[in-house]
Amino acid sequence: MPQTTNTANTTQTYLAKLGDRLDSIYARFYGEITLHSYESGYNAFVLANIHLISNPVLQGGERVYLPSFESASSTDEVLGIWE
């Protein structure tokens, strides 16, 4: 398991290794890109790491922020199409 640390605001961080990419780091920690919905999951992850976007392959030692996503409650009421 990759090493992560917690910061004061409960955002976890990961210290990148040589050859890491943002998409592979996302998949390692969150699973598939569509798991948390592309718009709210992967985009939020990229925005949290906008400082790394200029290099597609990381050199190692960069701090990657791992935002937490709220999971949808399984008790949410599902409405039918006409409700």
ZATOR-59719 format. One record per residue (C-alpha): residue number from 1; residue in one letter; y, x, z. Coordinates in steps of 0.001 Angstrom, whole numbers, plus 500000, padded with zeros to 6 digits. Layout:
+-----+--------+--------+--------+--------+
! num ! residu !      y !      x !      z !
+-----+--------+--------+--------+--------+
! NUM !      A !      Y !      X !      Z !
...
+-----+--------+--------+--------+--------+
END
This chain:
+-----+--------+--------+--------+--------+
! num ! residu !      y !      x !      z !
+-----+--------+--------+--------+--------+
!   1 !      M ! 500000 ! 500000 ! 500000 !
!   2 !      P ! 503424 ! 501400 ! 499070 !
!   3 !      Q ! 505674 ! 502393 ! 501940 !
!   4 !      T ! 508447 ! 499935 ! 502724 !
!   5 !      T ! 511180 ! 499900 ! 505335 !
!   6 !      N ! 513295 ! 497122 ! 506828 !
!   7 !      T ! 517070 ! 497317 ! 506906 !
!   8 !      A ! 519298 ! 495549 ! 509431 !
!   9 !      N ! 519686 ! 492460 ! 507232 !
!  10 !      T ! 515883 ! 492074 ! 506870 !
!  11 !      T ! 515841 ! 493185 ! 503239 !
!  12 !      Q ! 512919 ! 495506 ! 502734 !
!  13 !      T ! 513254 ! 498658 ! 500685 !
!  14 !      Y ! 510823 ! 500802 ! 498753 !
!  15 !      L ! 511277 ! 504473 ! 497995 !
!  16 !      A ! 510511 ! 504898 ! 494291 !
!  17 !      K ! 508070 ! 507449 ! 493009 !
!  18 !      L ! 508315 ! 509416 ! 489754 !
!  19 !      G ! 507469 ! 507115 ! 486855 !
!  20 !      D ! 508016 ! 503806 ! 488658 !
!  21 !      R ! 509693 ! 501014 ! 486689 !
!  22 !      L ! 511458 ! 497963 ! 488106 !
!  23 !      D ! 509017 ! 495564 ! 486456 !
!  24 !      S ! 505991 ! 497402 ! 487831 !
!  25 !      I ! 507533 ! 497546 ! 491315 !
!  26 !      Y ! 508228 ! 493807 ! 491139 !
!  27 !      A ! 504628 ! 493104 ! 490118 !
!  28 !      R ! 503306 ! 495318 ! 492926 !
!  29 !      F ! 505232 ! 493485 ! 495654 !
!  30 !      Y ! 505614 ! 489944 ! 494307 !
!  31 !      G ! 502812 ! 489417 ! 491807 !
!  32 !      E ! 503458 ! 487960 ! 488389 !
!  33 !      I ! 507044 ! 487679 ! 487194 !
!  34 !      T ! 506717 ! 483900 ! 486915 !
!  35 !      L ! 505357 ! 483460 ! 490452 !
!  36 !      H ! 508753 ! 482808 ! 492056 !
!  37 !      S ! 510162 ! 481523 ! 488754 !
!  38 !      Y ! 511727 ! 483964 ! 486391 !
!  39 !      E ! 515263 ! 482799 ! 487122 !
!  40 !      S ! 515140 ! 482972 ! 490908 !
!  41 !      G ! 512581 ! 485722 ! 491408 !
!  42 !      Y ! 512763 ! 488538 ! 488901 !
!  43 !      N ! 516449 ! 488049 ! 488147 !
!  44 !      A ! 517311 ! 488203 ! 491871 !
!  45 !      F ! 515208 ! 491360 ! 492163 !
!  46 !      V ! 517003 ! 492987 ! 489217 !
!  47 !      L ! 520422 ! 491986 ! 490566 !
!  48 !      A ! 519537 ! 493495 ! 493949 !
!  49 !      N ! 518718 ! 496722 ! 492097 !
!  50 !      I ! 521445 ! 496695 ! 489454 !
!  51 !      H ! 522252 ! 500294 ! 490425 !
!  52 !      L ! 518905 ! 501326 ! 488883 !
!  53 !      I ! 519092 ! 499367 ! 485643 !
!  54 !      S ! 520402 ! 502225 ! 483482 !
!  55 !      N ! 517131 ! 504198 ! 483712 !
!  56 !      P ! 513995 ! 502374 ! 482564 !
!  57 !      V ! 511767 ! 504965 ! 484283 !
!  58 !      L ! 512725 ! 506057 ! 487784 !
!  59 !      Q ! 512810 ! 509726 ! 488746 !
!  60 !      G ! 511552 ! 509217 ! 492286 !
!  61 !      G ! 513462 ! 508948 ! 495540 !
!  62 !      E ! 515582 ! 505965 ! 494500 !
!  63 !      R ! 515889 ! 503172 ! 497065 !
!  64 !      V ! 514635 ! 499885 ! 495610 !
!  65 !      Y ! 515661 ! 496704 ! 497411 !
!  66 !      L ! 512991 ! 494024 ! 497862 !
!  67 !      P ! 514721 ! 490692 ! 498461 !
!  68 !      S ! 512762 ! 487955 ! 500197 !
!  69 !      F ! 512334 ! 484662 ! 498404 !
!  70 !      E ! 512135 ! 481300 ! 500093 !
!  71 !      S ! 508856 ! 479662 ! 499286 !
!  72 !      A ! 508814 ! 476031 ! 498323 !
!  73 !      S ! 507505 ! 473863 ! 501101 !
!  74 !      S ! 504137 ! 472271 ! 500399 !
!  75 !      T ! 505295 ! 469140 ! 502239 !
!  76 !      D ! 508036 ! 468401 ! 499709 !
!  77 !      E ! 507699 ! 464904 ! 498333 !
!  78 !      V ! 506762 ! 464761 ! 494672 !
!  79 !      L ! 508439 ! 461947 ! 492813 !
!  80 !      G ! 506980 ! 460285 ! 489745 !
!  81 !      I ! 508767 ! 460313 ! 486433 !
!  82 !      W ! 510361 ! 456875 ! 486999 !
!  83 !      E ! 511284 ! 457278 ! 490655 !
+-----+--------+--------+--------+--------+
END
